Amino acid sequence: MIPRYAEFAPRADLAAHVRCIWVFEGGVETDDQRIAPDGCSELIVHVGRPYLERAADGSAFQQAPVVFAGQLTRPLHLRADGPARVIGVRFHPAGAYSYLGEPASRYTDRRTPLAVDLGLTGLNEEARLTAVQDHVADRIAANPDPRDLAVEAAVARLQSGQTVEASRDLQRRFARVVGVPPRRLAAIFRFRGVFDALSEPGVASWTDAAHAAGYFDHPQLARDFRRFVGCTPSQFLAQQAGLAASLTQG
């Protein structure tokens, strides 16, 4: 089966919270795929067979049909052992708090099953996307806490490569709204910038991409690869396929 990955803009009432809606379809995978941190939390809806997730002890378990995937600070190992069809809601770095209604830090590096029935059986893709967005909108509407505009502004500065003076108050607010501290989020943004740089004209090597993303040298990039995905840059790209490859490029 030829994998299919597509992204869609969220509808207007969700745009302040959601970066995009994505869909993925793929077949059986023989090897685990490494999902790298990207600074965003996601709502994952398995329309097909849920993915197998590799636990820290090496065992594998099947994810629930609907999970909330919090911020990643280390690699997530997944494998499709059957036909995969997934709908994902990728929140802005500070956007998931409005959906959760509780501190985002409680979900960091966790995939939490959600006991919700979205009624997607028998629907076509357009209707499924509408139903998923209706669910997200209903959850956000039920959350009485307002958006934290100061945190959102700090996130925007980090995304543009600027520094942020992280007071104790801002650290606490980042833990609640984003799920990771400002310094960790900045490191993740820089790491993800390498993959963006690789697609730019004139970038011919990992070293070029590292410099474009703000790294001093290749060894510094290699340390972040070990930290965030647990392998070297070349090993990471060689092993990527299916959903993992699509999310790296997305």
N, C-alpha and C positions, 0 to 999 in steps of 0.2 A: 504494500500500500504506500503510495506517495504521500509523505506528510504534507499537511496543509496548515499554515499559520496565518492569521489575519487579525489586524487591529482595527477597532472602530472608535470614533470619538464618542464620549458619553453624551447623553442628552443634556440640555442646557441647565436643568435644575440640579444636576450632579457634577457639573464641570468644576466647581470650587473644591470638590472632595476627591473626584476620580480622575485619574490621568487618562485611562483608556479602558475599553472592554476588548478582550481578545478571545479568539477561539483557536483550538488546535485539534486536529484529527491525525491519527497515526496508527501504525500497526504494532505488533509484538516486538519488543526489544530484548536482545540477548544479554546486554551488559547494563550495569547501572549508569545513569547519567548524573553528572554533577551540576546542580543548580547553584549559581553563584549569587551572592548578595547584590542587590541593586538599589537599596535605600527605600524600597516600597513594600508595604504589606498588600496582601491580596486575598480576595474571596475566591475560592476554587470550587467549581461545581462540576462534578464528574457526571456527564450525561452517558458516557460509555462505562467500561470497566474501570474502577478506581485504580490508581497507580499503587505499586508496591513501594513502601518507604523503608530505607535501611536504618535500623536503630543503631545506637552507639555501640552496642555489644555485637554487632554484625548480623543480628537476626533481621528478618524482613516481615513487615505486616502490611495489610491492605488499608489504605486510607478510607475514611468515611466518604459517603457520596458528596457531602458538602463540608468543607473545612475552611477555617480562617487561618491563613498562613501569615504569621507575624514577621517582623523584620528578621532578616538573616544576618548573622555575624560570622557564620562558618558555612561550609558547603552542605547542601542537602542532596542526598543520594536517592534517586527515584528510578524505577524501571516499570515499563508497561508489559504486563504478562498477558494482555489481551487487547482487542481493539480499543483504542483510546479516543475519547471525544470529550473535550474539556472546554468550559467557559470560565474565563478569569476576569475578575474586576480588579484592576491595578489602581490602588489609591495613590494620591499624592503622598509624599513622605509624612506630611502632617494631616492627611485627610482621613485616615482610618479611625481616628479617635471619635469622630462624629458618628461613625457607624457602630463602634463598639459601646460607647457610653461608659467606659471604664478605662483605667490606665493601659496604654498600649504596651508598656513594658511587661505586663503579665503574659503577653503572647509572643515575646521575642524568642526566636529560635524554636518555636512550637507551632505545630499544625493542630488546631483545636477543632474537633468535630462539632458541627452545629446541627441541632435537631430541628431542621426546617424542611418542609415539603414545598418545593417551588412549583409543583404541578407541571413539570416539563414534558411528561410522557405524551407522545403523539403530536407534539408541536413542531413546527418547522423552525429553522434557525432564527428567523426574524422574530417570531413569537417568543422563542426562548430568551433572546436578548432583552426583549421588552419585559418579560416576567422577572428576570434577574434584576434588571434596573428598578422595577417597581419594588421589589423586596428591599434593595439598598435604600431607596428613597423613603420607604416606610420606616426603616430602622433609624435613619437620620432624623426624620421628622419627630420620632418619639424620644430623641435625646435632648434634654433641656439645656445641656451645656453649650455655650456659644463656641465658635471657633476661636483659637488663640492666635490672633493676628500677629503678635510679636514673634511667636515661634515660627509662623509661616514666613515672616520677613527674614528671620535668621536663616531658615532653610534656603530661601532664595539666594541669599548672599553666599552661602556655602556652595550651592550649585554653580554659581558664577565664578568660583575659585577664590572668593574673598574669605578673610578670617572673621571669626565671631568671638567676641569677648564673653566667655561663658561664666557668668556669675552663678552662685549657688542656686539662686531662684530660677535662672534660665535652665540650669542642669535639671532641676526638678520638673520643670515644665516640659522639657524635651523628653524626659522619661515617661511622663504621662501622655503626651500628645504624639510623639514620634516613636518612642520605644527604645531608642539608643541615644547616647550622649552626642553633643555636637561634634566632638573630635572624632568619634567613631563614624558618624555619618559623613563627615568630610573625607575620611579615608576611603569609605565605600564609593563616594562620588568620584574620587580621583582614580580608584581602581576601575570603575566602569568606564571612565573616560578613555582608558586604553583601547577598549573595543571600538569606541566611536572613532578614535584616531586611526585605527587600522583600515577603516574604510575611506579615509581621506586621501586625495591625490598627493603623491610625493612621499607618503609614508611607506617605506619599503622594508622595515624591520621592526622587531620588538623594541629595540633601543630607540628608534625614531618615535614609535608610538608612546613609549614611556616618557620621553622628553616632552612630547606634545601634551600629555596628560598631567604634567607637573612633577614627574619623578626626576631625581638627580641622575640616576644611572640605572642600568639593567639589574644589578644586584638588589637594589631597593625594590624594584618591581617584583623580582623573584621572591623576596620575603613576603610581599603581600599576596602573591599567588599561593604560597604555602599556607598563609594565614587564612585566606578566604576560600580557597578551593582545594587545598591539600595536595598540590602537585605543581610541576613546572608549567610555564606557559605552553610549551610545545606539547606536553602530555595532555593538557587541558583541551586544546583544539583538536588533537588527534582522536580524543575519546568522545567528542561531542557529536550528538546526533539527535534526531527527533525533537522532543519538546525542549530539551536543554539548549540545543543549537538555536532554536527559534527564539528563546527568551534571551540568549546572549546577544543576538542580533537585533532584538526588538527594542 
